[in-house]
Amino acid sequence: MLNIQKIDDGVIFEVKVQPGATKNEIVGVQADALKIKINAPPVKGKANKALMDFLTEKLGMKKSEIEILSGHTSTTKKIKVLGEGARTKENIQDLPSISIAYDRRV
């Protein structure tokens, strides 16, 4: 189950990235993280940029509303999405095969 933590200015959740895939796609949830395959290689930030572009498109957000908080050189990353938490939760729930636990701690 994907764990989403609500914070004052948005939400935080974890993503498990598999770079170098044949296409960009959401696979599901793995160990409380959203698993995403990205077709960019893990070189010079290309996979991170591709991940941010992919999440921006899938969540219907602006690029300025999404950032990687930690895990820039890891396959497991903490993602912060700015904005109204309820809207973001709804956008994430609309992703295929996603089950969510919503943590209201700040």
C-alpha positions as CSV (number, residue, x, y, z in Angstrom):
1,M,0.0,0.0,0.0
2,L,1.4,3.4,-1.0
3,N,2.0,5.6,2.0
4,I,1.3,9.3,1.4
5,Q,2.4,11.7,4.2
6,K,0.5,15.0,4.3
7,I,2.6,18.1,5.1
8,D,1.8,21.8,5.5
9,D,2.3,22.6,1.8
10,G,1.5,19.3,0.1
11,V,2.4,15.6,0.3
12,I,5.4,13.3,0.4
13,F,5.6,9.7,-0.9
14,E,8.3,7.3,-2.0
15,V,9.0,6.1,-5.5
16,K,11.0,3.1,-6.5
17,V,12.5,3.8,-10.0
18,Q,13.7,1.3,-12.5
19,P,15.8,3.2,-15.0
20,G,16.7,1.9,-18.5
21,A,13.3,0.3,-19.1
22,T,11.8,0.0,-22.6
23,K,9.0,2.5,-21.8
24,N,7.8,4.8,-19.0
25,E,5.1,3.2,-17.0
26,I,3.7,2.8,-13.5
27,V,4.1,-0.8,-12.4
28,G,2.2,-0.6,-9.1
29,V,3.2,-0.4,-5.4
30,Q,6.3,-2.2,-4.0
31,A,7.1,-2.0,-0.3
32,D,5.1,1.2,0.4
33,A,6.6,2.9,-2.7
34,L,5.1,3.7,-6.1
35,K,7.2,1.6,-8.6
36,I,7.8,3.3,-11.9
37,K,9.8,2.2,-14.9
38,I,11.7,5.0,-16.7
39,N,13.2,4.6,-20.2
40,A,16.1,7.0,-19.5
41,P,19.5,5.8,-18.3
42,P,20.7,6.5,-14.8
43,V,23.4,8.9,-16.1
44,K,23.9,12.6,-15.3
45,G,20.4,13.0,-13.9
46,K,18.6,11.8,-17.0
47,A,16.5,9.3,-15.2
48,N,15.5,11.8,-12.5
49,K,14.5,14.4,-15.2
50,A,12.5,11.7,-17.0
51,L,10.8,10.7,-13.7
52,M,9.8,14.3,-12.9
53,D,8.4,14.8,-16.5
54,F,6.5,11.5,-16.2
55,L,5.0,12.3,-12.8
56,T,4.1,15.8,-13.9
57,E,2.2,14.4,-16.8
58,K,0.5,11.6,-14.9
59,L,-0.5,13.7,-11.9
60,G,-1.6,16.7,-14.0
61,M,0.7,19.0,-12.0
62,K,3.2,21.8,-12.9
63,K,6.9,21.0,-12.9
64,S,7.4,23.6,-10.2
65,E,5.0,21.6,-7.9
66,I,7.0,18.4,-7.8
67,E,10.5,17.8,-6.5
68,I,12.8,15.0,-5.4
69,L,13.6,15.5,-1.7
70,S,16.0,12.6,-1.3
71,G,17.5,9.7,-3.3
72,H,18.9,11.6,-6.2
73,T,21.5,8.9,-6.8
74,S,19.3,6.0,-5.5
75,T,16.5,4.0,-7.1
76,T,14.3,4.8,-4.0
77,K,13.4,8.5,-3.9
78,K,11.2,10.7,-1.7
79,I,8.9,12.9,-3.8
80,K,7.3,16.1,-2.6
81,V,4.2,17.4,-4.4
82,L,3.2,20.9,-3.5
83,G,-0.5,21.9,-3.4
84,E,-3.7,20.8,-1.8
85,G,-3.2,17.4,-0.3
86,A,-6.7,16.2,-1.1
87,R,-6.3,17.0,-4.8
88,T,-2.9,15.3,-5.0
89,K,-4.2,12.2,-3.2
90,E,-7.1,12.0,-5.7
91,N,-4.6,12.4,-8.6
92,I,-2.5,9.6,-7.2
93,Q,-5.5,7.4,-6.5
94,D,-6.5,7.7,-10.2
95,L,-3.2,6.0,-11.2
96,P,-3.7,2.4,-12.1
97,S,-3.5,-0.3,-9.4
98,I,-2.7,2.1,-6.6
99,S,-3.8,1.5,-3.0
100,I,-3.1,4.3,-0.6
101,A,-2.6,4.8,3.1
102,Y,-2.8,8.5,3.9
103,D,-0.8,9.8,6.9
104,R,-2.0,13.1,8.2
105,R,1.1,13.8,10.4
106,V,2.9,17.0,9.7
